[in-house]
Amino acid sequence: METSTEGAARPDSSPVTAEAAGDDPVVVPGARAVPPASLSPSRASDFMQCPLLYRFRVIDRLPEKPSEAATRGTLVHAVLERLFDAPAAERTAPRAKALVPGQWDRLRESRPEVVELFADDPEGERLARWLAQAEALVERWFGLEDPSRLEPAERELFVEAELESGLRLRGIIDRVDVAPTGEVRIVDYKTGKAPRPEYAEGALFQMKFYALVVWRLKRVIPRRLQLVYLGSGDVLTYDPVLADLERVERKLLALWEAIRLATETGDWRPRPTKLCGWCDHQAHCPEFGGTPPPYPLPVRAVPTPGEGG
């Protein structure tokens, strides 16, 4: 995940991981708004960053323009996933780089909106540079991992688990490796630079989220969580223990309770940070003089102290 000078993640530099179906902001004409029913790492991070941003993405489903950084991440992710279709001996850097043009064509077909990224580039010069940057990220991966020695148990794995509270957790894991001894490693690719040490815990939140889901599904605690930062050539690892997963679960339950309350009351407050400069929704944000769209869900009044209820 790319970072700003302060080490916080830029929202237009999303991780390579694609979110689970139904989790990304999608505009469906005439669709009826529904209360959120599940939580993914990205949407949990949205709410922690800014509750109003969560509302815009999950409740209102406001459209967002594609960004070069996020789209490049999606492209690189597709290349790394497809490379494992080849026999181990053929998983080379030249072969991986050769996959980039074809995966870009597939991405344009599946998500036509990304074409507008280069609408003002009639000669294709900027597109060529962008594709070269994607190829460079793919090539850097070979200095961090050796795909000829890896046989992933799962790639692009959709996972979903329901906690005892009824909260459903969901997401897509880039890669799952299983050792002959049965130990599990969860791997996630990032196209940006590794965060500074003081921000590492935030980066690991997504991985601990996935570890919690795997534990709830399989009753197995992953042996290792691994973040591969292609932008800086770093690998961040963490070996979780049960106490880690229990803490994450408590945090998510508290977060979900806050989301539930905001959904019922319609009280979604903005939380201004330096990340606001990259937000697509400034026109609707009170912090920038905007007005949110009419709230599309019924609301209930919040009892005043002493009234009960």
C-alpha atoms as one frame of an Amber mdcrd trajectory, in Angstrom:
protein
   0.000   0.000   0.000   1.448   3.325  -0.973   1.995   5.806   1.795   2.034
   9.535   2.212   4.906  11.376   3.809   3.198  10.824   7.146   3.026   7.077
   6.630  -0.757   6.943   6.400  -2.240   5.059   3.477  -3.520   7.066   0.531
  -7.042   6.020  -0.366  -6.257   6.053  -4.098  -3.402   3.624  -3.587  -5.365
   0.642  -2.478  -3.746  -2.719  -1.804  -3.564  -5.163  -4.647  -6.219  -7.262
  -2.998  -9.656  -6.959  -4.571 -12.480  -6.748  -2.091 -15.203  -9.301  -1.861
 -18.123  -9.070  -4.223 -20.699  -6.561  -3.060 -18.171  -4.681  -0.959 -16.804
  -2.212  -3.480 -18.719   1.009  -4.213 -21.096   0.115  -7.043 -23.812   2.319
  -8.471 -26.920   0.439  -9.550 -29.662   2.707 -10.945 -32.830   2.338  -8.918
 -31.190   0.098  -6.331 -32.561   0.344  -2.842 -30.180   1.123  -0.033 -29.825
  -1.637   2.546 -28.126  -1.655   5.942 -24.630  -3.143   5.941 -24.661  -6.853
   6.669 -20.982  -7.773   6.714 -17.547  -6.306   7.266 -14.382  -6.533   5.213
 -10.902  -5.208   6.029 -11.251  -2.268   3.642 -14.627  -1.176   4.917 -13.512
  -1.575   8.523 -10.558   0.670   7.718 -12.907   3.152   6.030 -15.003   3.494
   9.168 -11.954   3.873  11.389 -10.586   6.515   9.035 -13.872   8.413   8.603
 -17.417   7.215   9.384 -18.834   9.503   6.692 -16.560   7.919   4.090 -17.919
   4.521   5.111 -21.451   5.823   4.653 -20.688   7.247   1.196 -19.205   3.937
   0.063 -21.476   1.390   1.728 -24.844   3.112   2.276 -24.978   5.703  -0.497
 -22.671   3.782  -2.857 -21.431   6.988  -4.409 -19.322   6.498  -7.534 -15.572
   6.926  -7.336 -13.206   7.612 -10.178 -10.635   4.920 -10.892  -7.076   5.899
 -10.036  -3.875   4.951 -11.796  -2.348   3.608  -8.582  -5.261   1.372  -7.592
  -5.771   0.134 -11.153  -2.075  -0.663 -11.473  -2.384  -2.659  -8.265  -5.285
  -4.644  -9.681  -3.304  -5.318 -12.853  -0.200  -6.478 -11.007  -2.304  -8.698
  -8.784  -3.861 -10.379 -11.819  -0.431 -11.029 -13.327   0.949 -12.595 -10.141
  -2.131 -14.765  -9.805  -2.025 -15.976 -13.418   1.685 -16.735 -13.337   1.006
 -19.736 -11.090  -0.997 -21.306 -13.920   2.357 -22.057 -15.569   4.589 -25.002
 -14.560   7.071 -24.108 -11.830  10.081 -23.995 -14.150   8.333 -21.496 -16.431
   7.480 -18.958 -13.726  10.109 -16.463 -14.767  10.278 -12.686 -14.726  10.160
 -12.374 -18.550   7.075 -14.586 -18.675   5.398 -12.578 -15.920   6.123  -9.252
 -17.623   4.774 -10.667 -20.878   1.446 -11.265 -19.127   0.942  -7.544 -18.421
  -0.541  -6.456 -21.812  -3.009  -9.320 -21.935  -4.153  -8.791 -18.350  -4.588
  -5.080 -19.068  -6.864  -5.995 -21.991  -8.883  -8.282 -19.709  -9.143  -5.576
 -17.075 -10.478  -3.068 -19.600 -13.094  -5.571 -20.700 -14.262  -6.372 -17.178
 -14.057  -2.790 -15.906 -14.582  -0.397 -18.824 -14.383   2.620 -16.517 -10.606
   2.244 -16.240 -10.270   3.266 -19.893 -11.005   6.871 -18.888  -7.705   6.965
 -17.012  -5.937   7.467 -20.321  -8.644   9.257 -22.273  -6.393  12.331 -22.586
  -3.427  10.283 -23.812  -4.079   9.900 -27.569  -0.482   8.974 -28.365  -0.381
   6.369 -25.622   2.808   7.712 -24.054   1.441   7.935 -20.521  -0.154   4.505
 -20.842   3.176   3.051 -21.973   4.920   4.507 -18.919   2.172   3.204 -16.656
   2.438  -0.297 -18.092   6.226  -0.159 -17.723   5.751   0.723 -14.048   3.496
  -2.318 -13.652   6.136  -4.496 -15.304   8.800  -3.125 -12.949   6.661  -4.031
  -9.924   6.130  -7.532 -11.265   9.862  -7.955 -11.868  10.715  -6.752  -8.363
   8.615  -9.543  -6.912  11.170 -12.096  -8.130  13.739 -10.587  -5.798  11.391
 -11.127  -2.847   9.934 -14.559  -3.541  10.779 -17.450  -5.859   7.550 -18.595
  -7.525   9.261 -21.683  -8.919   9.478 -22.979  -5.337   5.893 -22.094  -4.391
   2.730 -24.092  -4.957  -0.085 -22.030  -3.436  -2.938 -23.963  -1.895  -5.263
 -21.079  -2.778  -5.134 -17.936  -4.880  -7.658 -15.114  -4.715  -9.521 -17.012
  -1.999 -12.888 -15.647  -0.933 -13.440 -16.246   2.767 -16.454 -15.561   4.941
 -17.200 -16.456   8.526 -19.983 -15.586  10.930 -19.036 -14.827  14.510 -21.142
 -15.890  17.467 -22.465 -12.333  17.628 -23.909 -12.716  14.121 -21.344 -10.412
  12.512 -20.195 -11.747   9.147 -16.581 -11.132   8.155 -15.569 -11.466   4.537
 -12.726 -10.737   2.176 -10.394 -12.095  -0.482  -6.950 -13.409   0.397  -4.285
 -13.037  -2.275  -2.488 -16.293  -1.568  -2.555 -19.136   0.938   0.471 -21.412
   1.270   0.259 -24.674   3.199   3.462 -26.428   4.293   3.750 -30.239   4.167
   3.430 -30.141   7.961   0.086 -28.341   7.624   1.229 -24.885   8.714  -0.617
 -22.068   6.946   0.861 -18.849   5.596  -1.326 -15.981   4.413   0.311 -13.720
   1.817  -0.829 -10.326   0.574   0.771  -8.276  -2.202   1.021  -4.501  -1.952
   2.043  -2.277  -4.835   3.200   0.594  -2.656   6.000   1.076  -0.180   6.278
  -0.536   3.221   5.102   1.714   6.069   7.445   3.068   8.655   7.679   0.898
  11.791   5.274   3.075  13.760   2.583   2.385  11.156   3.218  -1.352  10.810
   0.363  -2.278  13.165  -2.142  -0.575  10.898  -0.765  -2.462   7.920  -1.098
  -5.766   9.773  -4.752  -5.138  10.670  -5.948  -6.579   7.359  -3.794  -9.669
   7.791  -4.976 -10.291  11.346  -8.535  -9.866  10.072  -7.929 -12.672   7.573
  -6.211 -14.794  10.205  -9.284 -14.427  12.424 -11.564 -15.572   9.598  -9.348
 -18.592   8.863  -9.280 -19.471  12.545 -13.055 -19.249  12.803 -13.512 -21.333
   9.660 -10.807 -23.963  10.107  -9.917 -23.709  13.797  -6.338 -23.230  12.617
  -4.215 -20.224  13.537  -2.073 -19.265  10.525   1.606 -19.781  11.277   2.655
 -16.627   9.424   1.189 -13.459   7.948   3.275 -11.997   5.135   2.969  -8.631
   3.396   5.004  -8.305   0.198   5.638  -4.644  -0.676   6.533  -4.433  -4.352
   6.920  -0.658  -4.278   9.872  -0.722  -1.906  11.014  -4.323  -2.135  10.238
  -5.143   1.489   8.605  -8.140   3.126   6.820  -7.689   6.441   6.005 -10.824
   8.418   4.140 -11.494  11.628   3.461 -14.745  13.462   0.076 -14.421  15.197
  -1.021 -16.098  18.391  -4.503 -16.734  19.723  -4.469 -13.579  21.852  -3.905
 -11.488  18.699  -6.990 -12.908  17.037  -9.110 -12.487  20.150  -8.092  -8.824
  20.349  -8.964  -8.293  16.692 -12.348  -9.924  17.213 -13.129  -7.658  20.166
 -12.081  -4.639  18.120 -14.276  -5.665  15.199 -17.281  -6.260  17.453 -16.906
  -2.788  18.937 -16.505  -1.343  15.451 -19.593  -3.146  14.207 -21.621  -1.844
  17.137 -20.575   1.694  16.216 -21.540   1.052  12.579 -24.899  -0.380  13.669
 -25.628   2.665  15.800 -24.653   5.077  13.024 -26.827   3.138  10.566 -29.863
   3.339  12.830 -29.468   7.010  13.776 -28.077   8.325  10.496 -25.297  10.008
  12.471 -22.226   9.595  10.254 -19.656  12.160  11.258 -16.675  13.150   9.145
 -13.246  12.734  10.668 -10.896  15.232   9.011  -7.342  14.041   8.422  -4.604
  14.649   5.893  -6.176  11.882   3.828  -9.132  14.149   2.997  -7.132  15.675
   0.182  -7.423  12.443  -1.788 -11.112  11.793  -1.112 -13.476  11.647  -4.094
 -16.422  12.868  -2.020 -15.428  16.384  -1.000 -18.441  17.801  -2.855 -20.709
  15.914  -0.436 -18.662  16.453   2.711 -19.592  19.174   5.250 -15.893  19.679
   5.994 -15.547  21.060   2.461 -18.825  22.947   2.392 -20.735  20.092   0.798
 -24.009  18.417   1.716 -24.411  14.637   1.962 -27.199  13.151  -0.133 -30.509
  12.488   1.654 -30.075   9.554   3.990 -31.669   6.565   2.244 -32.457   4.491
   5.347 -35.033   5.020   8.120 -33.616   6.535  11.300 -34.560   6.446  14.942
 -34.070   9.157  17.494 -31.267   8.786  20.008 -32.689   8.797  23.565 -31.523
  11.631  25.714 -29.932  10.754  29.084 -32.569   9.646  31.558 -35.176   8.726
  28.943 -34.157   5.108  28.666 -34.935   3.070  25.592
